[in-house]
């Protein structure tokens, strides 16, 4: 593979861009000296460069990185920030080279001694003056390009520092409120060596996938809680997703989407019946009726009248629960099916408010997709479907499966570090503890 052949050479480079790297406090150049952490300093008035094309993989170190930062107050606003962004996907060469470049730069940081930990204490926020902690905070933000090092009183937490903190928070999956509380301080104090280990671990994850991902495919980043729909090497859609709880983790898996179920039934998995449904029924006998659930004697078995069942003696193996289509159906209006042994799939949800949260680990293992009707339209577009037809099918309330004439690969991967569509290095918490000891130094 081409990227494997060049990897050892590229990692040996010191990267010319590091001459203007954040430790020096120098202004970034406006042409091709953008580093992967901060495309232009936060205070720079230089115009944003044109959006990079997918051809950048031919010269992985020379990339026009985009900085859309406008200091929004919520993660969702940051992700949807206006401004040009790359359409390059996270997987394949387009995502591999920027991550490799980030590794090279973090190796330089480690060789320079990393950054100094910021002591704990009262929270730091705008207008605070602290002769010890604010200078350390400034140095920490400068070290990864979140702050321009050439402005402000070093002991004062001013508006510029607020924006730097917000930038750091957003790319670390934290609420960008500009306040350094316990959670933000913990993220700031993760060592450079640990960050480097995380980057390397995630590069390995990407590298294990086939280079032939398919003409059209869907990528779900479990830790990043995002989805990309890619066609011909270009990201055409991005969606926020809800993933499995820590106790019911979404598995890493590769498969192919075969069909979409409109207004689907939900056949409750045995584990969910045992942990969730039965306790509810025992507390409230009307629960099944309210959620439009029917009870059967196993798959293909006869329907059972819930009033005749001794629910205190029942187990998850005793019956099959099936929820009828409708507004309270746990799968919502669309289920996107792909063969797998885990009984997981992509689907809609009636709980739309969850998509507004920073951390969205709330499902029982399946992946809930925001604006799923748009993704459904994308999947069926090559079969002549448009959004109007999708909406009409949903509105009809009819249960119907639509099979894809050409299956679409789906890659569900756990990435805790990557370079996003704006050219910014992102880190996320290892919520499932899959990075291992090596990344927790």
C-alpha positions as CSV (number, residue, x, y, z in Angstrom):
1,X,0.0,0.0,0.0
2,X,1.3,3.4,-1.0
3,X,0.9,5.1,2.4
4,X,2.7,2.2,4.1
5,X,5.7,2.5,1.8
6,X,6.1,6.2,2.6
7,X,5.2,6.1,6.2
8,X,8.7,5.6,7.6
9,X,10.1,8.4,5.5
10,X,7.3,10.8,6.4
11,X,7.7,10.2,10.1
12,X,11.3,10.9,9.9
13,X,10.7,14.4,8.6
14,X,10.9,17.3,11.1
15,X,8.2,19.2,9.1
16,X,9.1,22.6,7.9
17,X,5.9,24.0,9.4
18,X,7.2,23.4,12.9
19,X,9.5,26.4,12.4
20,X,6.4,28.5,12.8
21,X,4.9,26.1,15.3
22,X,3.0,27.4,18.3
23,X,5.9,27.1,20.8
24,X,7.6,30.0,19.1
25,X,4.6,32.2,19.4
26,X,5.2,33.4,15.8
27,X,2.4,34.2,13.5
28,X,1.4,31.4,11.1
29,X,2.0,32.2,7.4
30,X,-1.0,32.7,5.2
31,X,0.0,30.4,2.4
32,X,0.9,26.7,3.1
33,X,2.4,26.9,6.6
34,X,-0.8,26.0,8.4
35,X,-0.3,23.5,11.1
36,X,-2.8,20.7,11.8
37,X,-3.7,22.2,15.2
38,X,-4.5,25.8,14.2
39,X,-4.9,26.8,10.6
40,X,-4.5,30.5,11.5
41,X,-4.0,32.0,14.9
42,X,-7.3,32.9,16.7
43,X,-6.6,36.6,16.3
44,X,-5.4,36.5,12.7
45,X,-7.2,38.6,10.1
46,X,-5.8,36.6,7.2
47,X,-8.5,35.3,4.9
48,X,-9.3,31.6,5.0
49,X,-7.7,29.6,2.2
50,X,-9.8,27.8,-0.3
51,X,-11.2,24.4,0.6
52,X,-8.8,21.6,0.0
53,X,-9.5,19.0,-2.6
54,X,-9.1,15.3,-2.3
55,X,-5.8,15.5,-4.3
56,X,-3.9,16.7,-1.2
57,X,-2.9,13.1,-0.5
58,X,-0.3,13.4,-3.2
59,X,1.5,15.9,-1.0
60,X,0.3,15.1,2.5
61,X,2.3,17.8,4.2
62,X,1.1,20.7,2.0
63,X,-2.5,21.2,3.0
64,X,-4.6,24.3,3.2
65,X,-6.2,23.8,6.5
66,X,-9.5,25.6,7.2
67,X,-10.3,27.4,10.5
68,X,-14.1,28.1,10.8
69,X,-13.8,29.1,14.5
70,X,-16.4,31.7,15.6
71,X,-16.4,30.8,19.4
72,X,-19.9,29.2,19.5
73,X,-21.3,28.3,22.9
74,X,-22.3,24.7,22.2
75,X,-20.6,21.7,20.6
76,X,-23.4,21.5,18.0
77,X,-22.9,25.1,16.9
78,X,-19.2,24.4,16.5
79,X,-19.8,21.3,14.4
80,X,-22.2,23.3,12.2
81,X,-20.1,26.5,12.1
82,X,-20.3,28.4,8.9
83,X,-17.3,28.6,6.7
84,X,-15.5,26.4,4.1
85,X,-14.6,22.9,5.2
86,X,-13.0,20.0,3.5
87,X,-15.1,17.2,2.0
88,X,-12.3,14.7,2.6
89,X,-13.4,11.6,4.5
90,X,-12.0,10.4,7.8
91,X,-11.1,7.0,6.4
92,X,-8.7,6.0,3.6
93,X,-5.7,8.1,2.5
94,X,-7.7,11.3,3.0
95,X,-7.8,10.8,6.7
96,X,-4.6,8.9,7.1
97,X,-2.2,11.5,5.9
98,X,-3.4,14.4,8.2
99,X,-3.3,12.0,11.2
100,X,0.2,11.0,10.3
101,X,1.2,14.6,10.1
102,X,-0.3,15.2,13.5
103,X,1.7,12.4,14.9
104,X,4.9,13.9,13.5
105,X,4.1,17.2,15.2
106,X,3.2,15.6,18.5
107,X,6.5,13.7,18.4
108,X,8.2,17.1,18.2
109,X,6.2,18.3,21.2
110,X,7.3,15.3,23.2
111,X,10.9,15.7,22.2
112,X,10.7,19.4,23.3
113,X,9.6,18.2,26.8
114,X,5.8,18.4,26.4
115,X,3.8,20.9,28.4
116,X,3.7,21.7,32.1
117,X,0.6,20.6,34.1
118,X,-1.6,23.4,35.4
119,X,-2.2,23.1,39.1
120,X,-5.8,22.7,40.4
121,X,-7.7,25.4,42.3
122,X,-10.6,27.6,41.7
123,X,-12.0,27.6,38.2
124,X,-10.4,29.9,35.7
125,X,-12.5,32.2,33.6
126,X,-12.5,35.6,31.9
127,X,-11.2,38.5,34.0
128,X,-9.4,36.3,36.5
129,X,-5.8,37.3,37.3
130,X,-3.5,34.6,38.4
131,X,0.2,35.0,38.2
132,X,0.9,31.2,38.3
133,X,-1.9,29.4,36.6
134,X,-2.9,31.7,33.8
135,X,0.6,31.9,32.3
136,X,0.7,28.1,32.4
137,X,-2.8,27.9,30.7
138,X,-1.6,30.3,28.0
139,X,1.5,28.2,27.4
140,X,-0.6,25.0,27.2
141,X,-3.0,26.5,24.7
142,X,-0.1,27.9,22.6
143,X,1.6,24.5,22.5
144,X,-1.2,23.0,20.4
145,X,-2.2,26.1,18.4
146,X,-5.3,26.9,20.3
147,X,-4.0,30.4,21.2
148,X,-1.8,33.0,19.5
149,X,1.2,33.6,21.8
150,X,1.9,37.1,20.9
151,X,-0.9,39.1,22.6
152,X,-2.2,40.0,26.1
153,X,-1.0,40.3,29.6
154,X,0.3,36.8,30.5
155,X,-1.3,36.8,34.0
156,X,-4.8,37.9,32.8
157,X,-7.5,35.5,31.6
158,X,-8.8,37.8,28.9
159,X,-11.2,37.4,25.9
160,X,-8.5,36.0,23.7
161,X,-7.8,33.3,26.3
162,X,-11.5,32.6,26.5
163,X,-11.6,31.9,22.8
164,X,-8.5,29.7,23.0
165,X,-10.1,27.7,25.8
166,X,-13.3,27.4,23.7
167,X,-11.4,26.1,20.8
168,X,-9.6,23.5,22.9
169,X,-12.9,22.4,24.5
170,X,-14.6,22.0,21.2
171,X,-12.0,19.8,19.6
172,X,-11.9,17.7,22.8
173,X,-15.6,17.1,22.9
174,X,-16.2,19.4,25.8
175,X,-18.9,22.1,26.1
176,X,-17.1,25.2,24.8
177,X,-18.1,27.7,27.5
178,X,-14.6,29.1,27.8
179,X,-14.3,28.2,31.5
180,X,-11.6,26.0,32.9
181,X,-13.3,23.8,35.4
182,X,-12.3,20.3,36.6
183,X,-13.2,18.5,33.4
184,X,-11.4,21.0,31.1
185,X,-8.4,21.1,33.4
186,X,-8.2,17.3,33.3
187,X,-8.1,17.3,29.5
188,X,-5.5,20.1,29.4
189,X,-3.3,18.1,31.7
190,X,-3.3,14.9,29.7
191,X,0.4,14.6,28.8
192,X,1.8,15.1,25.3
193,X,3.2,11.6,25.4
194,X,-0.3,10.2,26.1
195,X,-1.8,12.3,23.3
196,X,0.9,10.9,20.9
197,X,0.0,7.3,22.0
198,X,-3.7,7.9,21.3
199,X,-2.9,9.3,17.8
200,X,-0.7,6.3,17.0
201,X,-3.3,3.9,18.2
202,X,-6.0,5.5,16.0
203,X,-3.7,5.6,13.0
204,X,-3.4,1.8,13.5
205,X,-7.2,1.5,13.6
206,X,-7.6,3.4,10.3
207,X,-4.7,1.5,8.7
208,X,-6.3,-1.9,9.4
209,X,-9.2,-1.2,7.1
210,X,-9.0,-2.1,3.5
211,X,-7.9,0.7,1.2
212,X,-10.8,-0.2,-1.1
213,X,-13.6,1.1,1.0
214,X,-16.1,1.1,-1.9
215,X,-17.5,3.8,-4.2
216,X,-20.2,4.6,-1.7
217,X,-20.0,3.9,2.0
218,X,-21.0,5.0,5.5
219,X,-18.5,5.5,8.3
220,X,-19.7,5.6,11.9
221,X,-17.1,6.9,14.5
222,X,-18.3,5.5,17.8
223,X,-16.1,7.6,20.1
224,X,-16.6,10.7,17.9
225,X,-20.4,10.0,17.8
226,X,-20.5,11.1,14.2
227,X,-21.4,9.5,10.8
228,X,-20.1,10.3,7.3
229,X,-21.8,9.3,4.0
230,X,-19.1,9.1,1.4
231,X,-19.4,8.8,-2.4
232,X,-16.5,8.8,-4.8
233,X,-14.1,9.9,-2.1
234,X,-16.2,12.9,-1.1
235,X,-18.2,13.3,2.1
236,X,-21.7,14.1,1.0
237,X,-23.4,14.0,4.4
238,X,-22.4,14.3,8.0
239,X,-24.7,13.3,10.9
240,X,-24.6,13.3,14.7
241,X,-25.3,9.9,16.2
242,X,-26.2,8.4,19.6
243,X,-24.2,5.3,20.5
244,X,-24.4,2.6,23.1
245,X,-24.1,3.1,26.8
246,X,-20.9,2.0,28.5
247,X,-22.8,-1.0,29.8
248,X,-24.1,-1.8,26.3
249,X,-21.4,-0.8,24.0
250,X,-21.7,-0.3,20.2
251,X,-19.5,-2.9,18.6
252,X,-16.8,-2.2,16.0
253,X,-18.0,-4.0,12.8
254,X,-17.8,-3.9,9.0
255,X,-20.8,-5.0,7.0
256,X,-23.0,-4.0,4.0
257,X,-26.3,-2.3,4.2
258,X,-28.9,-4.5,2.4
259,X,-32.3,-2.9,3.0
260,X,-34.2,-0.1,4.8
261,X,-37.3,-0.7,6.8
262,X,-39.9,2.0,6.7
263,X,-42.2,2.3,9.8
264,X,-40.5,-0.8,11.2
265,X,-41.5,-3.2,13.9
266,X,-39.1,-3.4,16.8
267,X,-38.4,-7.0,17.8
268,X,-37.0,-6.5,21.3
269,X,-33.7,-8.3,21.9
270,X,-33.8,-10.8,24.7
271,X,-31.2,-8.9,26.8
272,X,-33.3,-5.7,26.6
273,X,-36.4,-7.6,27.4
274,X,-34.8,-8.9,30.5
275,X,-33.1,-5.7,31.7
276,X,-35.7,-3.1,30.6
277,X,-39.1,-4.3,29.5
278,X,-39.9,-6.9,32.2
279,X,-39.1,-4.6,35.1
280,X,-41.4,-1.9,33.6
281,X,-44.2,-4.4,33.0
282,X,-44.0,-5.7,36.6
283,X,-44.2,-2.1,37.9
284,X,-46.9,-1.0,35.5
285,X,-49.2,-3.6,33.7
286,X,-50.3,-0.9,31.2
287,X,-46.8,-0.3,30.0
288,X,-47.1,-2.7,27.0
289,X,-50.4,-1.1,25.8
290,X,-49.0,2.4,26.1
291,X,-46.0,1.6,24.0
292,X,-48.0,-0.5,21.6
293,X,-46.1,-3.7,22.3
294,X,-47.4,-7.2,21.5
295,X,-46.4,-10.4,23.2
296,X,-45.7,-13.7,21.3
297,X,-44.6,-17.2,22.2
298,X,-41.3,-16.8,20.5
299,X,-40.5,-16.1,16.8
300,X,-43.5,-17.3,14.7
301,X,-45.4,-18.2,17.8
302,X,-49.0,-17.2,18.7
303,X,-49.9,-13.8,20.3
304,X,-50.4,-13.8,24.0
305,X,-52.8,-11.7,26.1
306,X,-50.5,-9.8,28.5
307,X,-53.2,-9.9,31.2
308,X,-52.9,-13.7,31.4
309,X,-49.2,-13.7,32.1
310,X,-47.6,-14.0,35.6
311,X,-44.9,-11.4,34.8
312,X,-43.1,-11.9,38.1
313,X,-42.3,-15.5,37.0
314,X,-41.5,-14.5,33.3
315,X,-37.9,-14.2,32.0
316,X,-36.5,-12.7,28.8
317,X,-36.6,-16.1,27.2
318,X,-40.3,-16.6,28.0
319,X,-41.7,-14.4,25.3
320,X,-41.0,-12.2,22.3
321,X,-41.9,-8.6,22.5
322,X,-42.7,-6.7,19.3
323,X,-43.4,-3.0,19.2
324,X,-45.8,-1.8,16.5
325,X,-44.9,1.1,14.1
326,X,-45.8,4.5,15.4
327,X,-44.6,7.7,17.0
328,X,-43.3,5.9,20.1
329,X,-41.5,3.1,18.3
330,X,-38.0,2.9,19.6
331,X,-36.6,2.6,16.0
332,X,-38.5,5.7,14.9
333,X,-39.6,5.7,11.3
334,X,-36.7,4.1,9.5
335,X,-34.3,1.2,10.3
336,X,-31.2,0.8,8.2
337,X,-30.2,-2.9,8.2
338,X,-26.9,-4.6,7.7
339,X,-26.1,-8.3,8.6
340,X,-24.2,-8.7,11.9
341,X,-24.2,-11.0,14.9
342,X,-24.8,-8.2,17.4
343,X,-28.4,-7.3,16.4
344,X,-27.4,-3.7,15.9
345,X,-28.4,-1.3,13.1
346,X,-28.7,2.4,12.2
347,X,-32.1,3.9,12.9
348,X,-34.3,6.8,13.7
349,X,-35.5,7.7,17.2
350,X,-38.4,9.4,18.9
351,X,-35.9,10.9,21.4
352,X,-34.5,13.7,19.2
353,X,-33.3,15.8,22.2
354,X,-30.4,13.5,22.8
355,X,-28.7,14.8,19.6
356,X,-28.2,18.1,21.3
357,X,-26.0,16.6,24.0
358,X,-22.2,16.7,24.0
359,X,-21.9,13.1,25.0
360,X,-24.4,10.9,23.4
361,X,-23.8,7.4,24.8
362,X,-27.5,6.6,25.5
363,X,-28.6,3.6,23.4
364,X,-28.6,-0.1,24.0
365,X,-25.9,-0.7,21.3
366,X,-27.6,0.4,18.1
367,X,-26.7,3.7,16.4
368,X,-29.4,6.4,16.3
369,X,-28.9,8.9,13.5
370,X,-29.9,12.5,13.5
371,X,-31.9,13.6,10.4
372,X,-32.1,10.0,9.3
373,X,-34.6,10.8,6.5
374,X,-31.8,12.7,4.8
375,X,-29.5,9.7,5.1
376,X,-32.3,7.5,3.8
377,X,-32.7,9.7,0.8
378,X,-28.9,9.5,0.1
379,X,-28.9,5.7,0.4
380,X,-31.9,5.4,-2.0
381,X,-31.0,8.2,-4.4
382,X,-29.4,5.9,-7.0
383,X,-32.7,4.0,-7.1
384,X,-34.6,7.2,-8.1
385,X,-35.8,8.2,-4.6
386,X,-35.9,11.8,-3.4
387,X,-36.7,13.4,-0.1
388,X,-40.3,13.9,-1.1
389,X,-40.8,10.2,-1.8
390,X,-39.1,9.2,1.5
391,X,-41.4,11.6,3.4
392,X,-44.5,10.2,1.7
393,X,-43.5,6.6,2.6
394,X,-43.0,7.6,6.2
395,X,-46.2,9.6,6.4
396,X,-48.2,6.6,5.0
397,X,-47.4,4.7,8.2
398,X,-47.1,1.5,6.1
399,X,-44.6,-1.2,7.0
400,X,-42.3,-1.6,4.0
401,X,-38.8,-2.9,3.3
402,X,-36.8,-1.4,0.4
403,X,-33.8,-3.4,-0.7
404,X,-30.8,-1.7,-2.1
405,X,-29.9,-2.8,-5.7
406,X,-26.3,-2.3,-4.8
407,X,-25.3,-2.8,-1.2
408,X,-23.5,0.0,0.6
409,X,-20.5,-0.9,3.0
410,X,-20.8,0.4,6.5
411,X,-17.7,0.8,8.7
412,X,-18.3,1.2,12.5
413,X,-15.0,2.1,14.1
414,X,-13.9,3.4,17.5
415,X,-11.7,6.5,16.9
416,X,-10.6,8.6,19.9
417,X,-8.4,10.9,17.7
418,X,-8.7,12.1,14.1
419,X,-8.4,15.2,12.0
420,X,-11.9,16.6,11.3
421,X,-13.4,18.3,8.2
422,X,-12.0,21.7,9.3
423,X,-8.4,20.4,9.5
424,X,-8.4,20.4,13.3
425,X,-7.0,17.5,15.4
426,X,-9.8,16.1,17.6
427,X,-9.6,14.0,20.7
428,X,-12.4,12.2,22.5
429,X,-12.7,10.4,25.8
430,X,-12.0,6.7,25.7
431,X,-15.5,6.1,27.1
432,X,-15.3,2.3,26.4
433,X,-11.7,2.0,27.7
434,X,-10.5,0.5,24.4
435,X,-7.3,2.5,23.9
436,X,-5.6,0.4,26.6
437,X,-2.7,1.2,29.0
438,X,-0.4,2.4,26.2
439,X,-2.6,5.5,25.7
440,X,-3.0,6.3,29.4
441,X,0.6,7.1,30.3
